[in-house]
Amino acid sequence: MGSYLYFSTVQDFLRARRLFPWILLGIGGMLLAIAWRSLDRNSTQSGQYTSVISMLVFHVLALASAIFSTAIVSQEVEQKTIVYLLTRPIIRWKLLLYRYLASATVVALLGILGAVLVSIGVYQAQFLGNPLLMKDILALTIGAFAYGALFLLVSLLLNRAMIVCLLFAFGWETIVPNMPGEMYRLSVFSHIVAIADHPSTSSATDTAGGLGALLGVNALSPGTAIGTLAVMTVILLAMSAAWFTHFEYVPREDAE
């Protein structure tokens, strides 16, 4: 039953209507990578790739996770289908976990697709030779599961959780990594950047360099970042499972 629930949820999340906007974003990232040379004529291929994926793909990962993670439960409540979901012959916490795993898997695949398309835009036919691609795939996968666990808990605790998740994705995750001191440690984005371990692209001589200075430079090591996100994910999932098991969910009558 668990595997059926997982694959059926993945299939639902991979419907063409859901995927089309993300494919367009990925193509947009590839086109931006192609055009990046004109923004920074002195940059190397690895510099072009790093600038685009850090500025675009890593941030889009948070957006995708917010949308798919809130669909696990809160969307079912708003669409008044939560009753049918809870009648499945499976323990509540397992139901939540399998749907979370499906959501995180899809978000990770979308992030990896974005990274591959950016790599194609920079390296063209030699995109598989990109020395940074495998680290980015690891960072995006871990980030998808970490963001998913965080946004899942938010969606269980709050009504209209999407608003809070989007504020976190575009507010907190943009501002906090660039704050002075140790504040960057409170950002998932900073840990993803640390896992990717990109070479520095900051420069003050041109437009692209100015953008590169906003990409969340921090002193976290890849090992520390992986461990932190792993522990955070497990704790948040445990809290979500406990809450979902003991809290009653009914269809929202005010949902439009």
C-alpha positions as CSV (number, residue, x, y, z in Angstrom):
1,M,0.0,0.0,0.0
2,G,2.9,2.4,0.8
3,S,4.6,2.0,-2.5
4,Y,1.3,2.4,-4.4
5,L,0.6,5.6,-2.4
6,Y,4.1,6.9,-3.2
7,F,4.0,6.2,-6.9
8,S,0.4,7.4,-7.4
9,T,1.3,10.7,-5.6
10,V,4.4,11.0,-7.8
11,Q,2.3,10.4,-10.9
12,D,-0.2,13.0,-9.7
13,F,2.5,15.6,-9.1
14,L,4.1,14.8,-12.5
15,R,1.0,15.7,-14.5
16,A,1.7,17.8,-17.6
17,R,-0.4,20.7,-16.2
18,R,1.8,20.8,-13.1
19,L,5.1,20.4,-14.9
20,F,4.7,22.8,-17.7
21,P,5.6,26.0,-15.8
22,W,8.7,24.4,-14.3
23,I,9.9,23.2,-17.7
24,L,9.5,26.8,-18.9
25,L,11.5,28.1,-15.9
26,G,14.2,25.5,-16.7
27,I,14.4,26.6,-20.3
28,G,14.6,30.2,-19.1
29,G,17.5,29.3,-17.0
30,M,19.3,27.7,-19.9
31,L,18.7,30.8,-22.1
32,L,20.0,33.0,-19.2
33,A,23.1,30.8,-19.1
34,I,23.6,31.2,-22.8
35,A,23.3,35.0,-22.5
36,W,25.5,35.2,-19.4
37,R,28.7,35.7,-21.4
38,S,27.5,39.1,-22.6
39,L,26.9,40.1,-18.9
40,D,30.4,39.0,-17.8
41,R,32.7,38.7,-20.8
42,N,35.7,37.8,-18.6
43,S,34.0,34.9,-16.8
44,T,34.9,31.2,-17.2
45,Q,32.4,28.5,-18.0
46,S,32.3,27.4,-14.4
47,G,31.8,31.0,-13.3
48,Q,28.9,31.4,-15.7
49,Y,27.3,28.2,-14.6
50,T,27.8,29.0,-10.9
51,S,26.3,32.5,-11.2
52,V,23.1,31.3,-13.0
53,I,22.4,28.2,-10.9
54,S,23.0,30.0,-7.6
55,M,21.0,33.0,-8.5
56,L,18.1,31.1,-10.2
57,V,17.9,27.3,-9.7
58,F,18.7,27.2,-6.0
59,H,16.0,29.8,-5.3
60,V,13.4,28.2,-7.6
61,L,13.9,25.0,-5.6
62,A,12.4,26.7,-2.6
63,L,9.5,27.9,-4.6
64,A,8.8,24.5,-6.1
65,S,9.0,22.9,-2.6
66,A,6.6,25.4,-1.2
67,I,4.0,24.6,-3.8
68,F,4.3,20.9,-3.8
69,S,4.7,20.5,-0.1
70,T,1.6,22.5,0.8
71,A,-0.3,20.2,-1.6
72,I,0.4,17.2,0.6
73,V,-2.3,18.1,3.2
74,S,-3.5,21.7,3.1
75,Q,-4.5,21.6,-0.5
76,E,-6.6,18.5,0.3
77,V,-8.3,20.4,3.1
78,E,-9.0,23.4,0.9
79,Q,-10.3,21.2,-2.0
80,K,-12.4,19.2,0.6
81,T,-10.8,15.9,-0.4
82,I,-9.1,15.4,2.9
83,V,-11.8,13.0,4.1
84,Y,-11.2,10.6,1.2
85,L,-7.4,10.8,1.8
86,L,-7.8,9.8,5.4
87,T,-10.0,6.8,4.7
88,R,-7.1,5.0,3.0
89,P,-6.2,1.8,4.9
90,I,-2.8,3.1,6.1
91,I,-1.5,4.5,9.3
92,R,-1.7,8.3,9.3
93,W,2.0,9.0,9.8
94,K,2.9,6.6,7.1
95,L,0.4,8.2,4.7
96,L,2.0,11.6,5.4
97,L,5.5,10.2,5.0
98,Y,4.9,8.6,1.7
99,R,3.2,11.7,0.3
100,Y,6.1,13.8,1.6
101,L,8.6,11.5,-0.1
102,A,6.7,11.7,-3.4
103,S,6.6,15.5,-3.2
104,A,10.3,15.8,-2.3
105,T,11.3,13.4,-5.1
106,V,9.4,15.5,-7.7
107,V,10.9,18.8,-6.4
108,A,14.4,17.2,-6.5
109,L,13.8,16.0,-10.1
110,L,12.7,19.5,-11.1
111,G,15.8,21.0,-9.4
112,I,18.1,18.5,-11.2
113,L,16.4,19.3,-14.5
114,G,17.1,23.0,-14.0
115,A,20.7,22.3,-13.2
116,V,21.1,20.1,-16.3
117,L,19.5,22.7,-18.5
118,V,21.8,25.4,-17.2
119,S,24.8,23.1,-17.7
120,I,23.6,22.6,-21.3
121,G,23.4,26.4,-21.8
122,V,27.0,26.9,-20.6
123,Y,28.8,23.7,-21.8
124,Q,26.5,22.8,-24.7
125,A,27.3,19.2,-26.0
126,Q,29.9,18.7,-23.2
127,F,27.4,19.5,-20.4
128,L,28.0,16.1,-18.7
129,G,31.7,17.2,-18.3
130,N,30.6,20.0,-16.0
131,P,32.8,19.4,-12.9
132,L,30.2,21.1,-10.7
133,L,27.1,19.3,-11.8
134,M,27.2,16.2,-9.5
135,K,27.7,18.3,-6.4
136,D,24.8,20.5,-7.4
137,I,22.6,17.4,-7.9
138,L,23.5,16.3,-4.4
139,A,22.8,19.8,-3.0
140,L,19.5,20.1,-4.8
141,T,18.3,16.7,-3.7
142,I,19.2,17.3,0.0
143,G,17.7,20.8,-0.3
144,A,14.4,19.4,-1.7
145,F,14.0,17.1,1.2
146,A,14.9,19.8,3.8
147,Y,12.6,22.4,2.3
148,G,9.9,19.8,2.0
149,A,10.1,18.8,5.7
150,L,10.0,22.5,6.7
151,F,7.1,23.5,4.5
152,L,5.1,20.4,5.4
153,L,5.2,21.3,9.1
154,V,4.2,24.8,8.3
155,S,1.3,23.6,6.2
156,L,0.1,21.4,9.1
157,L,0.2,24.2,11.6
158,L,-1.2,27.1,9.7
159,N,-4.1,27.9,7.5
160,R,-3.2,29.5,4.2
161,A,0.3,28.1,4.7
162,M,1.3,28.9,1.1
163,I,1.6,32.6,1.9
164,V,4.0,31.9,4.8
165,C,6.0,29.4,2.7
166,L,6.4,31.9,-0.1
167,L,7.5,34.7,2.3
168,F,10.1,32.3,3.6
169,A,11.3,31.3,0.2
170,F,11.6,34.8,-1.3
171,G,12.1,36.8,1.9
172,W,14.0,35.0,4.5
173,E,16.0,32.9,2.1
174,T,17.0,36.0,0.1
175,I,17.8,38.3,3.0
176,V,19.3,36.1,5.8
177,P,22.1,34.5,3.8
178,N,23.6,38.0,3.1
179,M,23.2,39.3,6.7
180,P,26.4,40.0,8.7
181,G,27.6,37.6,11.4
182,E,26.4,34.1,11.8
183,M,22.8,34.7,10.7
184,Y,23.4,32.8,7.4
185,R,23.4,29.5,9.5
186,L,19.6,29.9,9.9
187,S,19.0,29.7,6.2
188,V,18.5,26.4,4.2
189,F,19.8,28.2,1.2
190,S,23.2,28.8,2.8
191,H,23.5,25.1,3.6
192,I,22.6,24.2,0.0
193,V,25.3,26.6,-1.3
194,A,27.8,25.1,1.1
195,I,27.1,21.6,-0.1
196,A,27.5,22.7,-3.7
197,D,30.8,24.2,-2.8
198,H,31.0,26.5,-5.8
199,P,34.1,28.6,-6.6
200,S,33.7,32.3,-5.8
201,T,32.4,34.4,-8.7
202,S,32.2,37.8,-6.9
203,S,33.7,40.8,-8.5
204,A,33.1,44.5,-8.3
205,T,34.0,45.4,-11.8
206,D,30.9,44.5,-13.7
207,T,27.1,43.8,-13.5
208,A,27.5,40.1,-13.3
209,G,30.1,40.4,-10.5
210,G,27.7,42.6,-8.5
211,L,25.0,40.0,-8.8
212,G,27.5,37.3,-7.8
213,A,28.1,39.2,-4.5
214,L,24.5,38.5,-3.5
215,L,24.7,34.7,-3.7
216,G,25.0,33.9,0.0
217,V,28.7,33.4,0.6
218,N,29.3,31.6,3.9
219,A,31.9,29.6,5.9
220,L,29.9,26.4,6.3
221,S,31.7,23.2,5.2
222,P,29.9,20.7,3.0
223,G,29.9,18.0,5.7
224,T,28.5,20.4,8.3
225,A,25.8,21.5,5.9
226,I,24.8,18.0,5.0
227,G,24.6,16.9,8.7
228,T,22.6,20.0,9.7
229,L,20.0,19.6,7.0
230,A,19.7,15.8,7.7
231,V,19.1,16.4,11.4
232,M,16.7,19.2,10.7
233,T,14.7,17.1,8.2
234,V,14.4,14.2,10.6
235,I,13.2,16.4,13.4
236,L,10.7,18.3,11.3
237,L,9.3,15.1,9.9
238,A,8.9,13.6,13.4
239,M,7.0,16.8,14.5
240,S,4.8,16.7,11.4
241,A,4.0,13.0,11.9
242,A,3.1,13.5,15.5
243,W,0.9,16.5,14.7
244,F,-0.8,14.8,11.8
245,T,-1.5,11.7,13.8
246,H,-3.3,13.5,16.7
247,F,-4.9,16.4,14.9
248,E,-8.3,16.1,13.2
249,Y,-8.6,17.6,9.7
250,V,-11.9,18.5,8.1
251,P,-12.7,20.2,4.8
252,R,-12.5,24.0,4.9
253,E,-15.9,25.5,4.3
254,D,-14.5,28.9,3.5
255,A,-12.3,27.6,0.7
256,E,-13.2,29.0,-2.6
